Amino acid sequence: MHAILFCLLASTTNAADTWSDVSPIVSRHCSTCHHDAGSGPFPLLSHSDLAGRRRFIAEILRRKLMPPWLPGGDSPPLHDDRTMPKTDRTRLIAWLDAGAPTAEGTEPVAITPPITPSFPAGTFTVPLDEPFVIPPETIENEHRFHQDTWCFVIPLDNEDPLRVRGIGWKTAAPQSVHTVTLVADDRGRGRKRDEVDPRVGFERDGDLDRDISGSLGGVGIGLDRMLLPPGFHWSIPAHSDLVAEVKYRPLGRALPLGDQAYLVPADDVASREVIAVVTGVNRLKVPAGEKEHEAEDRFTLPAAFDVIAVIPRARNECRSMRLSANLPDGTQRTLLDIPDWDAHFRRPYLFKSIQSLPAGTILVSRFIIDNTDGNPRNPYDPPEDLRIGRRTGVAGFTLLGAGSDAAASNLLLKTSQRVMDRRGSQTRPSRTPIPSPKAP
């Protein structure tokens, strides 16, 4: 009897919710992207915006497809966590299923569109001057039937080295552009690729030899900037270009790409330079029809490493991925767990607390590949044998952080690059070592 009364009371509570009750939930979890200038395909600011799509929105919420947030519960606390609490999700679904009621005799008040915060003082912008237009449909390229990728070279014209503590990206096509990752290039490698391709920019990934795209940070849907925590900075050599890898999704109409990058200068002279350590698999051979192909990589840290962020990468044949750290004392720590991978929602993940890993820690990256027609994101229909390889990784994690000092960072960087070379051919010499700080 008590259980029946509890169920009736719970049902009455859900049915009593009106727009004024659920609009704060919508504001927190939906309107940040779903507004006129946002990345969502339609606005979700007013009662009519939701009421007109209530069955569709309720189904998307039930499937947990929105809001887009890939990390699972095993991951450490992350900045800008977009996880939707179960209570909020259940309450909003119940309101939609009840017909999206409003309070009797009141006019539903629309949600105020979010205001994008300004970049820190001193930030300077670098425009993408090349007149690129996102095509209406996917063009035939090496990313056939996969997420479209294009790269652009942006000259910085910097006579001196730069130290930055943050990067940002503003796009003119927020509903199409999904991910942008950056790398600094002081050797003209991006320019050579650009010269070979007669089109604006070049159609390849943004990795330059062993310098991986994302080593200078990146952005994703709902994330227009990446700011490092105090005590860290990126270094950009003199006479460098920014090489931007832009992943976009065609929307059926031509979209001019008038974008610009933002660089936030660092003013902490005692900060440590951020480097990129890569762990992942460099080759995949997965026959069509194989559902749970497991690929794994292990990388042993030669020095202590303070990790501040991780950027995952994989094609959409990948269904799940997990990065963990086996510490020398025998304990295991999860660094990033993504149980349902979707390349369209790729972005950097910044830890709320620095993940300090001692020397001898084994980084274990594990990927499950589903090359069947049961994988709704498989880019091939029907599935084809998957045979791909790339020295910098076809599925992997880029860990951004720093060693305890310049020598430790150099050792970490060189070891990561040697692992790449062991799986591929030797290329040009690695970047200039990080200078040790001068004695006061």
VENUR-V239437 format. One record per pair of residues at least 24 apart in sequence whose ideal C-beta (glycine too) atoms are under 8 Angstrom apart, sorted by sequence separation. I is the first residue (numbers start at 1). J is the second residue. If there is no record, write none. Layout:
BEGIN
i={I	I}
j={J	J}
END
This chain:
BEGIN
i={23	26	128	182	183	277	312	410	64	129	181	183	310	316	318	409	128	185	216	310	312	316	369	127	184	236	314	316	406	19	61	126	183	277	307	315	335	367	392	406	183	312	314	391	406	407	126	183	213	325	327	328	365	391	406	61	62	147	182	183	184	214	286	327	328	365	405	406	61	153	181	182	183	184	213	234	325	328	365	391	181	182	183	233	280	284	313	327	328	391	33	182	272	274	312	327	343	363	391	58	61	182	208	233	311	326	342	30	181	182	311	325	326	363	30	153	181	206	225	227	231	311	312	325	29	58	153	180	206	228	230	233	235	310	311	325	326	57	58	134	151	179	180	206	231	232	233	234	309	310	324	325	179	180	205	231	232	233	234	309	323	324	55	153	179	230	231	232	233	309	310	323	54	134	151	178	179	232	308	309	323	324	54	123	134	178	308	322	323	279	307	321	322	54	123	321	50	54	120	228	308	321	355	119	307	308	320	321	354	152	153	306	307	320	51	119	152	167	306	307	318	319	50	151	167	169	184	186	191	306	307	318	319	150	151	166	167	168	186	190	305	306	318	319	150	151	167	184	186	304	305	317	318	348	29	47	150	151	184	186	188	190	304	314	317	149	151	170	186	189	304	317	29	47	149	151	169	185	186	304	149	168	169	184	185	301	303	305	319	168	184	185	301	302	167	168	184	185	301	317	29	166	167	183	184	301	316	28	48	143	166	182	183	215	300	301	317	47	142	166	182	215	300	301	316	317	336	46	141	142	165	166	182	183	214	300	301	316	317	335	25	47	165	181	182	299	300	316	46	180	181	212	298	299	315	335	45	46	180	211	298	25	26	45	179	180	212	298	299	25	44	45	165	167	179	180	297	298	45	132	165	179	296	297	22	131	132	164	165	177	178	296	317	22	130	163	164	177	178	296	130	163	177	178	295	296	163	164	176	294	295	22	162	163	176	294	315	17	21	161	162	176	294	295	321	323	161	169	173	176	293	294	37	38	161	175	232	292	293	321	14	17	18	36	161	292	293	318	17	35	158	160	162	292	293	15	35	159	176	182	229	290	291	315	14	31	156	158	159	177	228	290	291	313	314	315	14	17	19	158	290	291	314	19	20	31	32	158	173	177	289	290	313	314	15	18	19	20	31	172	173	226	286	288	289	291	313	14	17	18	19	27	156	172	173	279	281	287	288	312	313	18	23	26	156	172	280	284	286	312	313	15	20	23	155	156	171	172	277	279	281	311	154	172	280	310	311	20	23	153	154	171	310	19	20	153	154	170	310	311	19	153	154	169	170	309	310	152	169	309	151	152	169	170	217	288	307	308	309	151	168	169	218	307	308	151	152	167	168	288	289	305	307	308	150	151	167	168	249	288	306	149	150	166	167	168	247	288	305	306	149	166	167	214	247	288	305	306	149	150	166	287	288	305	306	148	149	164	165	214	247	286	287	297	304	147	148	164	165	285	286	295	303	304	147	148	162	164	165	285	303	147	148	163	164	165	284	285	162	163	165	284	305	284	304	283	284	303	119	165	283	303	120	154	282	305	116	163	282	303	282	302	303	282	284	302	282	283	284	301	138	281	282	137	280	281	302	134	136	278	279	280	281	301	135	136	137	278	280	281	126	128	134	136	280	134	136	279	280	299	136	278	279	135	278	134	278	279	299	133	134	229	277	278	133	134	226	276	277	133	134	221	276	132	133	221	223	226	276	277	131	132	220	222	223	229	275	220	221	274	275	220	274	275	219	220	274	275	128	218	219	273	128	181	218	272	127	128	217	272	127	128	127	128	272	273	41	126	214	275	39	40	125	126	277	38	39	125	126	273	277	37	38	125	126	272	275	276	279	124	125	275	278	282	39	123	124	277	82	123	276	283	123	124	278	282	80	122	123	278	282	80	119	122	120	119	68	68	275	273	179	178	178	179	178	179	146	147	232	146	232	212	210	212	39	210	39	207	215	217	214	205	207	215	212	214	33	33	32	237	237	147	147	235	210	210	210	210	210	209	209	210	211	146	145	144	145	145	187	70	74	76	75	76	74	75	75	75	74	73	71	72	71	72	71	72	70	70	79	80	70	78	79	70	78	79	78	79	68	75	77	78	70	76	77	69	70	76	77	68	76	71	76}
j={47	50	152	206	207	301	336	434	89	154	206	208	335	341	343	434	154	211	242	336	338	342	395	154	211	263	341	343	433	47	89	154	211	305	335	343	363	395	420	434	212	341	343	420	435	436	156	213	243	355	357	358	395	421	436	92	93	178	213	214	215	245	317	358	359	396	436	437	93	185	213	214	215	216	245	266	357	360	397	423	214	215	216	266	313	317	346	360	361	424	67	216	306	308	346	361	377	397	425	93	96	217	243	268	346	361	377	66	217	218	347	361	362	399	67	190	218	243	262	264	268	348	349	362	67	96	191	218	244	266	268	271	273	348	349	363	364	96	97	173	190	218	219	245	270	271	272	273	348	349	363	364	219	220	245	271	272	273	274	349	363	364	96	194	220	271	272	273	274	350	351	364	96	176	193	220	221	274	350	351	365	366	97	166	177	221	351	365	366	323	351	365	366	99	168	366	96	100	166	274	354	367	401	166	354	355	367	368	401	200	201	354	355	368	100	168	201	216	355	356	367	368	100	201	217	219	234	236	241	356	357	368	369	201	202	217	218	219	237	241	356	357	369	370	202	203	219	236	238	356	357	369	370	400	82	100	203	204	237	239	241	243	357	367	370	203	205	224	240	243	358	371	84	102	204	206	224	240	241	359	205	224	225	240	241	357	359	361	375	225	241	242	358	359	225	226	242	243	359	375	88	225	226	242	243	360	375	88	108	203	226	242	243	275	360	361	377	108	203	227	243	276	361	362	377	378	397	108	203	204	227	228	244	245	276	362	363	378	379	397	88	110	228	244	245	362	363	379	110	244	245	276	362	363	379	399	110	111	245	276	363	91	92	111	245	246	278	364	365	92	111	112	232	234	246	247	364	365	113	200	233	247	364	365	91	200	201	233	234	246	247	365	386	92	200	233	234	247	248	366	201	234	248	249	366	367	235	236	248	366	367	95	235	236	249	367	388	91	95	235	236	250	368	369	395	397	236	244	248	251	368	369	113	114	237	251	308	368	369	397	91	94	95	113	238	369	370	395	95	113	236	238	240	370	371	94	114	238	255	261	308	369	370	394	94	111	236	238	239	257	308	370	371	393	394	395	95	98	100	239	371	372	395	101	102	113	114	240	255	259	371	372	395	396	98	101	102	103	114	255	256	309	369	371	372	374	396	98	101	102	103	111	240	256	257	363	365	371	372	396	397	103	108	111	241	257	365	369	371	397	398	101	106	109	241	242	257	258	363	365	367	397	241	259	367	397	398	108	111	241	242	259	398	108	109	242	243	259	399	400	109	243	244	259	260	399	400	243	260	400	243	244	261	262	309	380	399	400	401	244	261	262	311	400	401	245	246	261	262	382	383	399	401	402	245	246	262	263	344	383	401	245	246	262	263	264	343	384	401	402	246	263	264	311	344	385	402	403	247	248	264	385	386	403	404	247	248	263	264	313	346	385	386	396	403	247	248	264	265	385	386	395	403	404	248	249	263	265	266	386	404	249	250	265	266	267	386	387	265	266	268	387	408	388	408	388	389	408	225	271	389	409	227	261	389	412	224	271	390	411	391	411	412	392	394	412	393	394	395	412	250	393	394	250	393	394	415	248	250	392	393	394	395	415	250	251	252	393	395	396	242	244	250	252	396	251	253	396	397	416	254	396	397	254	397	254	398	399	419	254	255	350	398	399	255	256	348	398	399	256	257	344	399	256	257	345	347	350	400	401	256	257	345	347	348	354	400	346	347	400	401	347	401	402	347	348	402	403	257	347	348	402	258	311	348	402	258	259	348	403	259	260	260	261	405	406	175	260	348	409	174	175	260	261	412	174	175	261	262	409	413	174	175	262	263	409	412	413	416	262	263	413	416	420	178	262	263	416	222	263	416	423	264	265	419	423	222	264	265	420	424	223	262	265	264	264	221	222	434	434	344	344	345	346	346	347	315	316	401	316	402	392	391	393	221	392	222	390	398	400	398	390	392	400	398	400	221	222	222	431	432	343	344	434	416	417	420	421	427	427	428	430	431	379	379	379	380	381	428	312	322	334	334	335	334	335	336	337	337	337	336	337	337	338	338	339	338	340	349	350	341	349	350	342	350	351	351	352	342	349	351	352	345	351	352	345	346	352	353	345	353	349	355}
END
